[in-house]
Amino acid sequence: MTRDFFDATPEEQQVVLIDAETLHKAEKLIESCEHCNPDGAEIPFDVILDRVTRSDPSSARCPSCLCEILEEKTLIEA
């Protein structure tokens, strides 16, 4: 299954801006990302944001390797 499988069409997407505090709440739930843990990262970042705020992601950093998480579909381990 490719990552494109999860991509919604533009009509299905809802863009919501979030503040830095909300982003940091979501970031605290990340243990690692697909960059530093390719076998363990299975949860798309937007799922974590949905848990926190029902928002789409902006930008976050993996606390393990500090790699920037730019896409809501970046795989992470929580």
C-alpha positions in Angstrom: 0.0 0.0 0.0 1.5 3.4 -1.0 1.2 6.5 1.1 -0.9 8.0 -1.8 -3.6 5.7 -0.7 -4.3 7.9 2.3 -4.3 11.2 0.4 -7.7 12.9 0.3 -8.9 14.8 -2.7 -8.9 18.6 -2.5 -12.7 18.5 -2.0 -12.3 16.2 0.9 -9.6 18.2 2.7 -10.3 20.8 5.4 -7.5 23.2 6.2 -7.5 24.5 9.8 -4.7 26.7 11.2 -3.4 25.9 14.6 -1.3 27.9 17.1 2.1 26.9 18.4 0.7 25.8 21.8 -1.6 23.2 20.0 1.3 22.0 17.9 3.5 21.5 20.9 0.7 19.5 22.6 0.6 17.1 19.6 4.4 17.1 19.4 4.6 15.8 23.0 2.8 12.6 21.9 5.5 11.8 19.3 8.1 9.2 20.4 9.9 9.0 17.0 9.2 9.6 13.3 9.7 7.6 10.0 13.1 9.3 9.5 14.7 7.9 12.6 12.4 4.8 13.2 11.3 3.5 9.8 10.1 0.2 11.2 8.2 1.5 14.2 6.5 4.7 12.9 3.1 3.7 11.7 0.7 6.5 12.7 0.1 9.5 10.4 0.8 12.7 12.2 -2.7 14.0 11.4 -4.2 11.3 13.6 -2.3 12.7 16.5 -3.5 16.2 15.7 -7.0 14.9 15.5 -6.6 13.5 19.0 -5.5 16.9 20.3 -7.5 19.4 18.3 -9.3 18.0 15.3 -6.9 20.1 13.2 -4.6 19.4 10.2 -0.9 19.7 10.9 1.4 22.6 10.3 5.0 21.7 11.2 6.5 19.8 14.1 9.8 18.2 15.0 10.6 14.7 16.1 11.9 14.8 19.6 14.2 11.8 18.9 16.1 13.1 15.9 14.8 16.7 15.5 13.8 16.0 11.9 11.0 18.4 10.8 7.7 16.8 10.3 6.2 18.7 7.4 3.3 16.5 6.2 0.3 15.3 8.1 0.9 11.9 6.7 4.5 11.6 8.0 4.6 8.3 9.9 5.4 8.5 13.6 5.4 6.2 16.6 3.3 7.4 19.6 
